[in-house]
Amino acid sequence: MKKELYIFSGLGADERVYQRLDFSGFSPTFIKWIVPQDKETIENYATRLLDQITTTNPTLIGLSFGGLIAVEVAKQIDTEKVILIASAKTKKEIPFYYRFAGQLGLQKLLPTRLLKSSNFITNWFFGTSSTFDKQLLKQILIDTDPTFLKWAIDKVARWTNQTQTKNIFHIHGTSDKILPLSFVKCNLTIKNGGHLMTLNKADDLNQILRQQI
């Protein structure tokens, strides 16, 4: 029987960001984002996602915001392992300027049109350089539900988790501009890896994931 993996995509993204990773030999389930309820906490949101996890003691993989959700899920159920990619384990690993903005509520002032726009600045932040990766990022942003996007950004900026969940293996890129390496303590770094290194550092990640899963 193939080992089941439960995979959380990035903020507003879906399984397209994992298309270059090799999960052959495993049974991957890509967790589907659901519409957040009015004023819903990140903890309650994670609870509602548990309906999609049907294995006991599962292995979770989370990219970026999906890593935060994987951590919140792992606080509620027993897990074999939680693998974070370009993410954070606790609020201390969220850059202070995001947390400061969250305290002031500045993230709520960001216009949806700006958040969903794709341009050279967006590509620089996400570390996308090839034509294919830029186009994929653009399409993901277009497809992202604006309500979910604003809710998720608010949850990142105001994340309060201080629990160091067990069985975490954290992979981070040295060139991540959204969650800079200087703010996190990870198990392994990928040289020149950006925030979407699942696309442009897939060979490195495939090798690491095979060793860890």
C-alpha positions as CSV (number, residue, x, y, z in Angstrom):
1,M,0.0,0.0,0.0
2,K,1.4,3.4,-1.0
3,K,2.2,5.9,1.7
4,E,-0.3,8.7,1.8
5,L,0.8,12.3,1.8
6,Y,-1.3,15.3,2.6
7,I,-0.1,18.4,0.8
8,F,-0.9,22.0,1.5
9,S,-0.3,24.6,-1.3
10,G,0.8,28.2,-0.8
11,L,-1.4,31.2,-0.2
12,G,-4.2,31.0,-2.7
13,A,-2.3,28.5,-4.8
14,D,-3.2,24.9,-5.7
15,E,-1.4,21.7,-6.7
16,R,0.1,23.5,-9.8
17,V,2.9,24.8,-7.6
18,Y,3.9,21.1,-7.0
19,Q,3.8,20.0,-10.6
20,R,7.6,19.5,-10.9
21,L,7.9,17.4,-7.7
22,D,7.9,13.7,-8.0
23,F,5.5,11.9,-5.7
24,S,5.6,8.6,-7.6
25,G,5.4,5.7,-5.3
26,F,3.3,7.7,-2.9
27,S,-0.4,8.5,-2.7
28,P,-0.6,12.3,-2.6
29,T,-3.7,14.2,-1.5
30,F,-3.7,17.9,-2.3
31,I,-5.7,19.7,0.3
32,K,-8.3,21.9,-1.2
33,W,-8.7,25.4,0.2
34,I,-12.2,26.1,1.5
35,V,-13.9,29.5,1.8
36,P,-13.2,31.0,5.3
37,Q,-16.1,31.8,7.5
38,D,-16.6,35.4,8.7
39,K,-13.9,36.3,11.2
40,E,-12.8,32.7,11.3
41,T,-9.6,31.9,13.2
42,I,-6.7,30.0,11.6
43,E,-7.2,27.3,14.2
44,N,-10.8,26.7,13.4
45,Y,-10.0,26.8,9.6
46,A,-7.5,24.0,10.2
47,T,-10.1,22.0,12.0
48,R,-12.5,22.2,9.1
49,L,-9.7,20.9,6.7
50,L,-9.4,17.7,8.8
51,D,-12.3,16.2,6.9
52,Q,-9.9,15.9,3.9
53,I,-7.4,13.8,6.0
54,T,-8.4,10.2,6.2
55,T,-5.2,8.6,7.4
56,T,-4.1,8.2,11.0
57,N,-0.7,9.6,11.9
58,P,-0.3,11.2,8.5
59,T,2.7,12.9,6.8
60,L,2.0,16.6,6.0
61,I,3.8,18.8,3.5
62,G,3.2,22.5,3.5
63,L,4.4,25.3,1.2
64,S,4.5,28.9,2.5
65,F,1.0,29.7,4.0
66,G,0.2,26.0,3.6
67,G,3.0,25.3,6.0
68,L,1.3,27.5,8.7
69,I,-1.9,25.5,8.2
70,A,0.0,22.2,8.3
71,V,1.4,23.3,11.7
72,E,-2.0,24.2,12.9
73,V,-3.3,20.8,11.8
74,A,-0.4,19.0,13.5
75,K,-1.4,20.7,16.7
76,Q,-4.8,19.0,16.5
77,I,-3.8,15.4,15.4
78,D,-0.9,13.1,15.7
79,T,1.4,13.2,12.7
80,E,4.3,11.1,11.5
81,K,6.1,14.1,10.0
82,V,5.5,17.7,9.0
83,I,7.6,18.9,6.1
84,L,7.7,22.7,5.7
85,I,8.9,24.4,2.5
86,A,9.6,28.1,2.5
87,S,7.4,28.6,5.5
88,A,7.4,29.2,9.3
89,K,7.1,27.1,12.4
90,T,6.0,29.9,14.9
91,K,5.1,33.5,14.9
92,K,8.8,34.4,15.7
93,E,9.7,33.2,12.1
94,I,7.2,35.7,10.6
95,P,9.2,38.9,9.8
96,F,8.7,41.6,12.4
97,Y,7.5,44.0,9.7
98,Y,4.6,41.7,8.8
99,R,3.7,41.3,12.5
100,F,3.9,45.1,13.1
101,A,1.6,45.7,10.1
102,G,-0.8,43.1,11.6
103,Q,-0.9,44.8,14.9
104,L,-1.9,48.1,13.1
105,G,-4.3,46.4,10.8
106,L,-2.4,47.7,7.7
107,Q,-2.8,44.5,5.8
108,K,-6.5,45.1,5.7
109,L,-5.9,48.3,3.7
110,L,-4.2,46.5,0.8
111,P,-6.5,46.6,-2.3
112,T,-7.4,43.2,-3.7
113,R,-6.4,44.4,-7.2
114,L,-2.9,45.0,-6.0
115,L,-2.7,41.7,-4.3
116,K,-3.8,39.8,-7.4
117,S,-1.6,41.7,-9.8
118,S,1.4,40.1,-11.5
119,N,4.4,42.2,-12.6
120,F,8.2,42.4,-12.3
121,I,8.0,43.2,-8.6
122,T,5.8,40.1,-7.9
123,N,8.2,37.9,-9.9
124,W,11.1,39.3,-7.9
125,F,9.4,38.6,-4.6
126,F,8.4,35.1,-5.5
127,G,11.7,34.3,-7.3
128,T,10.1,33.4,-10.6
129,S,12.4,34.1,-13.6
130,S,11.5,31.7,-16.5
131,T,8.6,32.6,-18.8
132,F,6.7,29.5,-17.7
133,D,7.0,30.2,-14.0
134,K,6.0,33.8,-14.5
135,Q,2.9,32.8,-16.4
136,L,2.0,30.1,-13.9
137,L,2.3,32.6,-11.0
138,K,0.2,35.1,-13.0
139,Q,-2.6,32.5,-13.6
140,I,-2.5,31.4,-9.9
141,L,-3.0,35.0,-8.8
142,I,-5.9,35.4,-11.2
143,D,-7.5,32.2,-10.0
144,T,-7.1,33.0,-6.3
145,D,-10.3,33.8,-4.5
146,P,-10.0,37.4,-3.2
147,T,-11.9,36.7,0.0
148,F,-9.5,33.8,0.8
149,L,-6.5,35.9,-0.2
150,K,-7.3,38.8,2.2
151,W,-8.2,36.4,5.0
152,A,-5.0,34.4,4.6
153,I,-2.8,37.5,4.5
154,D,-4.4,38.7,7.7
155,K,-3.8,35.4,9.4
156,V,-0.1,35.4,8.4
157,A,0.4,38.9,9.7
158,R,-1.4,38.1,13.0
159,W,-0.3,34.5,13.5
160,T,0.1,33.9,17.3
161,N,1.4,30.3,17.3
162,Q,4.3,29.7,19.7
163,T,4.0,25.9,19.9
164,Q,7.0,24.1,18.4
165,T,5.3,21.1,16.9
166,K,7.2,17.8,17.0
167,N,8.4,15.9,13.9
168,I,8.9,19.0,11.8
169,F,11.5,19.1,9.0
170,H,11.9,22.7,7.6
171,I,13.4,23.4,4.2
172,H,14.1,27.0,3.3
173,G,15.7,28.8,0.3
174,T,18.7,31.1,0.8
175,S,17.1,33.7,-1.6
176,D,13.6,33.7,-0.2
177,K,12.4,37.4,-0.3
178,I,8.9,36.9,1.2
179,L,10.1,34.9,4.3
180,P,13.8,35.7,4.4
181,L,16.1,33.0,5.7
182,S,17.5,35.4,8.4
183,F,14.2,35.1,10.3
184,V,13.9,31.3,10.4
185,K,15.8,28.3,11.9
186,C,15.5,25.5,9.4
187,N,16.9,22.0,9.0
188,L,18.2,22.4,5.5
189,T,18.7,25.2,3.1
190,I,18.6,25.2,-0.7
191,K,21.1,27.6,-2.3
192,N,19.4,30.3,-4.3
193,G,16.0,28.9,-3.6
194,G,13.2,31.5,-3.6
195,H,9.7,31.4,-2.3
196,L,8.4,29.2,-5.1
197,M,11.4,26.9,-5.2
198,T,9.0,24.0,-5.8
199,L,9.1,25.1,-9.4
200,N,12.7,26.2,-10.0
201,K,14.5,24.0,-7.5
202,A,12.5,20.9,-8.0
203,D,15.5,18.6,-8.5
204,D,17.0,19.6,-5.1
205,L,13.6,19.2,-3.4
206,N,12.9,15.9,-4.9
207,Q,16.1,14.5,-3.6
208,I,15.5,15.9,-0.1
209,L,11.8,14.8,0.1
210,R,12.7,11.2,-0.9
211,Q,15.1,11.1,2.0
212,Q,12.6,12.6,4.5
213,I,9.3,10.9,3.6
